[in-house]
């Protein structure tokens, strides 16, 4: 592993263990719980394979948990590397109770990207499983062979389960890509894959009783609890994806140009009181400071303006309540939909300067106005 990114604070409840290709890798506190559970469950099998280990049998089980999650990390790293290949920003890789999550910023731009980023994970797990299965034939009897067999079985199972065509599984993203490609509608693909995820959740929830009908072995509490947790994960993930798709259908209505406030440009050294008077006369909702050549320099902060007593306004230049219009605070007036939301989230601020393609000032976009429009789109 190597790091090319600046050090970042770990998300709450996680521990950073390194990075892969510049993407931080984090371990959730829930991982330690599942690692201990794996060690406990495997202890009798370890004792049977290698008698007389005593407490070391738990250490052996814990070592297997680390190796198993190492293969899960390979699964997630393959997602991250493929996403980076297509030019997407990958913010983190996290290992948790249910496996792992690769956080890719933004939606895929093309169905092919969605397909390749999704499918590479299960294929990696199947490859690791097949490799371990081949190694099993060459490994002598003992703990090592038991570990290789477990690694093979777990990865083959992970690969196959992740190919189930339902969100939030990788197979759901494959289905989404297929429907998106066939229909030309990304959101229709998400809805189809979401219903696939809900169907998978119902099947998982019914599995303990279906097994009872097939084998006459009644479901125990552990089976029921595990199926409930997995079904809840699938249902909630699918539902969240469907809700997000419904919202994104309305996002194209959010266009920066349509939400912009009329803007007055003034010199940086103009007294604040005079700038406010001119803005009121022009019925402008924002003020931008410019150089003598008309180049935008700063955006007057509405909050800072209101916090300045009226008695002081004639004596302070307008630049004292303006925030420098750096790259993060300058947006294209043509931005809209999800691109607009992503641009704002990357550089949080109260106001943004909107520019035309030729660099001319169009207006100022206030975050408060975007928030109101966003809430209206959710209704």
C-alpha positions in Angstrom: 0.0 0.0 0.0 1.1 3.6 -0.6 -0.4 6.9 0.1 -0.6 9.9 -2.3 -3.3 11.8 -0.5 -3.0 14.2 2.4 -3.8 12.8 5.9 -7.5 13.0 6.7 -9.3 12.6 9.9 -10.9 9.1 10.2 -14.7 9.0 10.1 -16.4 8.5 13.5 -16.2 4.9 14.8 -13.4 4.0 12.3 -9.6 3.4 12.4 -7.4 4.3 9.4 -5.1 1.4 8.6 -3.5 2.8 5.4 -4.3 3.6 1.8 -4.5 2.0 -1.6 -3.7 4.1 -4.7 -4.2 7.3 -2.7 -7.6 6.2 -1.2 -7.8 5.9 2.6 -8.7 2.5 4.0 -10.7 2.4 7.3 -11.8 -0.3 9.6 -15.1 0.1 11.4 -15.4 -0.7 15.1 -18.0 -3.3 14.1 -15.2 -5.2 12.4 -13.7 -6.1 15.7 -17.0 -7.6 16.8 -17.3 -9.8 13.7 -13.6 -10.8 14.0 -14.2 -11.9 17.6 -17.3 -13.8 16.5 -15.4 -15.6 13.7 -12.6 -16.5 16.2 -15.2 -17.9 18.6 -17.2 -19.9 16.0 -14.0 -21.4 14.4 -12.4 -22.3 17.7 -14.0 -25.8 17.9 -13.0 -26.5 14.3 -9.4 -25.4 15.0 -9.3 -27.6 18.1 -10.6 -30.6 16.1 -8.0 -30.0 13.4 -5.1 -29.2 15.7 -5.8 -30.5 19.3 -4.0 -29.1 22.3 -3.8 -25.5 21.3 -5.7 -24.2 24.3 -6.4 -20.4 24.0 -4.3 -20.3 20.8 -7.2 -21.7 18.9 -8.9 -18.3 19.3 -5.8 -16.6 18.0 -5.9 -18.9 15.0 -9.5 -18.0 14.4 -8.7 -14.3 14.6 -5.9 -14.8 12.1 -8.3 -16.3 9.7 -10.7 -13.4 10.2 -7.8 -11.0 9.2 -7.0 -13.0 6.1 -10.6 -13.2 5.1 -11.1 -9.5 5.4 -7.9 -9.1 3.5 -9.7 -10.7 0.6 -12.7 -8.4 1.1 -10.2 -5.5 0.9 -9.1 -6.8 -2.5 -12.7 -6.9 -3.6 -13.2 -3.3 -2.6 -9.8 -2.2 -3.9 -10.8 -3.5 -7.3 -13.9 -1.3 -7.3 -11.7 1.7 -6.3 -9.1 1.1 -8.9 -11.6 0.7 -11.7 -13.5 3.8 -10.6 -10.2 5.8 -10.7 -9.4 4.4 -14.1 -12.6 6.1 -15.4 -11.8 9.3 -13.7 -14.0 9.2 -10.6 -12.9 10.4 -7.2 -12.8 7.6 -4.6 -13.0 9.1 -1.1 -12.6 6.0 1.1 -12.6 2.2 1.4 -14.2 0.9 4.7 -14.3 -2.6 6.1 -17.3 -3.2 8.4 -19.5 -5.9 9.9 -21.2 -6.9 6.6 -18.0 -6.7 4.5 -16.8 -3.5 2.9 -17.9 -0.3 1.2 -16.1 1.8 -1.5 -17.2 5.4 -1.5 -17.1 6.7 -5.1 -18.1 10.4 -5.4 -21.0 11.0 -7.8 -23.0 8.8 -10.1 -21.5 6.9 -13.0 -21.6 9.0 -16.2 -22.2 6.0 -18.5 -23.8 2.5 -18.2 -20.5 0.9 -19.2 -18.7 2.7 -16.3 -21.4 1.5 -13.9 -21.1 -2.1 -15.2 -17.3 -2.3 -15.0 -16.9 -0.7 -11.6 -19.6 -3.0 -10.2 -18.6 -6.3 -11.9 -14.9 -6.2 -11.1 -15.6 -6.7 -7.3 -17.4 -10.1 -7.6 -15.0 -11.2 -10.3 -12.1 -10.5 -7.9 -13.7 -12.5 -5.1 -14.4 -15.4 -7.5 -10.8 -15.3 -8.7 -9.5 -15.3 -5.1 -11.8 -18.2 -4.3 -10.8 -20.2 -7.4 -7.1 -19.6 -6.6 -7.6 -20.7 -3.0 -9.5 -23.8 -4.2 -6.6 -24.7 -6.5 -4.1 -24.2 -3.6 -6.2 -26.4 -1.4 -5.2 -29.5 -3.5 -1.5 -28.6 -2.8 -1.8 -27.9 0.9 -1.0 -30.6 3.4 -3.5 -31.5 6.1 -3.7 -29.2 9.1 -4.7 -25.7 10.1 -3.3 -24.2 6.9 -5.4 -26.4 4.7 -8.5 -25.6 6.8 -7.8 -21.8 6.4 -7.3 -22.2 2.6 -10.6 -24.2 2.4 -12.4 -21.5 4.4 -10.9 -18.7 2.2 -11.9 -20.5 -1.0 -15.5 -21.2 0.2 -16.0 -17.7 1.7 -14.7 -15.9 -1.5 -16.7 -18.0 -3.9 -19.8 -17.4 -1.7 -19.1 -13.6 -1.6 -18.6 -13.5 -5.3 -21.8 -15.3 -6.1 -24.0 -13.4 -3.5 -22.7 -10.1 -4.9 -23.9 -11.1 -8.3 -27.5 -11.3 -7.1 -29.3 -8.7 -9.3 -30.5 -6.3 -6.6 -29.3 -3.1 -5.0 -27.2 -2.5 -2.9 -25.3 -5.5 -4.1 -22.9 -5.3 -7.0 -25.2 -7.4 -9.1 -27.9 -4.8 -8.6 -25.5 -2.2 -10.2 -25.0 -4.6 -13.0 -28.7 -4.8 -13.5 -29.0 -1.0 -13.3 -26.4 -0.7 -16.0 -28.2 -3.1 -18.2 -31.6 -1.4 -17.9 -29.9 2.0 -18.2 -28.2 1.0 -21.4 -31.4 -0.6 -22.9 -33.7 2.2 -21.9 -31.4 5.2 -22.0 -32.7 6.2 -18.5 -30.4 5.9 -15.5 -33.2 6.3 -13.0 -35.3 3.6 -14.5 -32.2 1.3 -14.1 -32.0 2.2 -10.4 -35.7 1.6 -9.8 -35.5 -1.9 -11.5 -32.4 -2.8 -9.4 -34.0 -1.5 -6.3 -37.0 -3.8 -6.7 -34.5 -6.6 -7.3 -32.9 -5.8 -3.9 -36.3 -5.8 -2.2 -37.1 -9.2 -3.7 -33.8 -10.5 -2.5 -34.5 -9.2 1.0 -37.8 -11.1 1.1 -36.1 -14.3 -0.1 -33.4 -14.0 2.6 -36.0 -13.4 5.3 -37.9 -16.5 4.2 -34.8 -18.7 3.9 -34.8 -20.2 7.4 -38.4 -21.5 7.0 -37.8 -22.6 3.5 -34.9 -24.7 4.7 -37.1 -26.2 7.4 -39.6 -27.3 4.7 -36.7 -28.9 2.7 -34.8 -30.6 5.5 -37.2 -30.8 8.5 -34.6 -29.0 10.5 -36.3 -26.1 12.3 -34.7 -22.7 12.1 -32.8 -21.7 15.2 -32.5 -18.2 16.7 -29.1 -17.5 15.1 -30.5 -18.3 11.6 -33.5 -16.1 12.1 -31.4 -13.2 13.5 -28.8 -13.4 10.7 -31.5 -13.6 8.0 -33.3 -10.6 9.5 -30.1 -8.5 9.6 -29.2 -9.3 6.0 -32.7 -8.8 4.8 -32.9 -5.4 6.6 -29.6 -4.4 5.0 -30.8 -5.3 1.5 -34.3 -3.7 1.9 -33.0 -0.5 3.4 -30.2 -0.2 0.8 -32.6 -0.9 -2.1 -35.2 1.6 -0.7 -32.6 4.3 -0.2 -31.4 3.8 -3.8 -34.9 4.0 -5.1 -35.7 7.2 -3.1 -32.5 8.8 -4.3 -33.5 7.9 -7.9 -36.9 9.5 -7.5 -35.2 12.7 -6.1 -32.6 12.8 -8.9 -35.4 12.8 -11.4 -36.4 16.2 -10.1 -32.9 17.6 -9.7 -32.6 18.8 -13.3 -35.1 21.5 -12.4 -32.3 23.0 -10.2 -30.3 25.2 -12.5 -27.9 27.8 -11.1 -28.9 30.4 -13.7 -32.5 30.2 -12.6 -31.7 30.5 -8.9 -29.2 33.4 -9.2 -29.8 36.7 -7.5 -29.4 40.0 -9.4 -26.0 41.3 -8.7 -24.4 44.7 -8.4 -20.7 45.2 -9.0 -18.9 47.9 -7.0 -15.2 48.9 -6.5 -13.5 47.3 -3.5 -12.9 50.6 -1.7 -16.5 51.9 -2.0 -18.0 52.6 1.5 -20.3 49.8 2.6 -23.2 52.1 3.2 -23.0 53.4 -0.4 -22.7 49.9 -1.8 -25.9 48.9 0.1 -27.7 52.0 -1.1 -26.8 51.3 -4.8 -27.9 47.7 -4.4 -31.3 48.7 -3.0 -31.8 51.2 -5.9 -30.9 48.6 -8.4 -33.1 46.0 -6.6 -30.1 43.7 -6.5 -30.0 40.8 -4.0 -26.2 40.5 -3.9 -23.0 42.6 -4.3 -19.7 41.6 -6.0 -16.5 43.7 -5.6 -14.4 44.2 -8.8 -11.1 45.7 -9.8 -10.9 48.8 -11.9 -10.7 46.5 -15.0 -14.0 44.8 -13.9 -12.4 41.5 -12.8 -14.4 40.0 -9.9 -12.6 40.0 -6.6 -15.0 39.1 -3.8 -18.6 38.2 -2.9 -20.2 40.3 -0.2 -21.3 38.0 2.6 -24.9 38.6 3.5 -24.3 37.4 7.1 -21.3 39.7 7.5 -23.2 42.6 6.1 -26.1 42.2 8.5 -23.6 41.9 11.4 -22.1 45.3 10.6 -23.8 48.1 12.5 -25.4 50.7 10.2 -23.4 53.4 12.0 -20.1 51.9 10.9 -21.1 51.2 7.3 -20.2 54.7 5.9 -16.6 54.3 7.4 -15.7 50.8 6.2 -14.9 49.7 2.6 -17.2 47.0 1.1 -14.2 44.7 0.8 -14.2 44.1 4.6 -17.4 42.0 4.4 -16.5 40.3 1.1 -15.1 36.8 0.7 -12.5 36.3 -1.9 -14.0 34.8 -5.0 -11.5 31.9 -5.3 -11.8 28.9 -7.6 -14.1 27.0 -5.2 -16.6 29.9 -4.9 -16.8 30.5 -8.7 -19.3 28.3 -10.6 -20.6 28.1 -14.1 -24.1 29.7 -14.5 -25.0 26.6 -16.6 -24.5 24.2 -13.8 -27.6 22.3 -12.8 -29.0 19.1 -11.2 -26.7 16.7 -9.5 -23.6 18.5 -10.8 -24.7 21.7 -9.0 -25.3 19.9 -5.7 -21.9 18.1 -6.0 -20.1 21.4 -6.8 -21.6 23.1 -3.7 -20.9 20.2 -1.4 -17.2 20.2 -2.4 -16.7 23.8 -1.4 -19.4 24.7 1.3 -20.1 28.4 1.4 -23.0 30.8 1.8 -22.7 32.5 -1.7 -21.1 31.6 -5.0 -20.2 33.8 -8.0 -21.8 32.6 -11.2 -19.9 33.2 -14.4 -20.9 32.9 -18.1 -18.8 30.9 -20.5 -16.9 34.0 -21.6 -16.0 34.9 -17.9 -18.6 37.6 -17.5 -20.5 37.9 -14.2 -24.0 36.5 -14.3 -25.0 36.8 -10.7 -24.6 35.3 -7.2 -26.0 32.0 -6.1 -27.0 31.8 -2.4 -26.9 28.3 -0.7 -30.1 29.2 1.1 -31.9 29.6 -2.2 -30.6 26.2 -3.4 -31.7 24.6 -0.2 -35.2 25.9 -0.6 -35.4 24.7 -4.2 -34.0 21.3 -3.2 -36.6 20.9 -0.5 -39.3 21.8 -3.0 -38.0 19.2 -5.4 -38.3 16.5 -2.6 -42.1 17.1 -2.3 
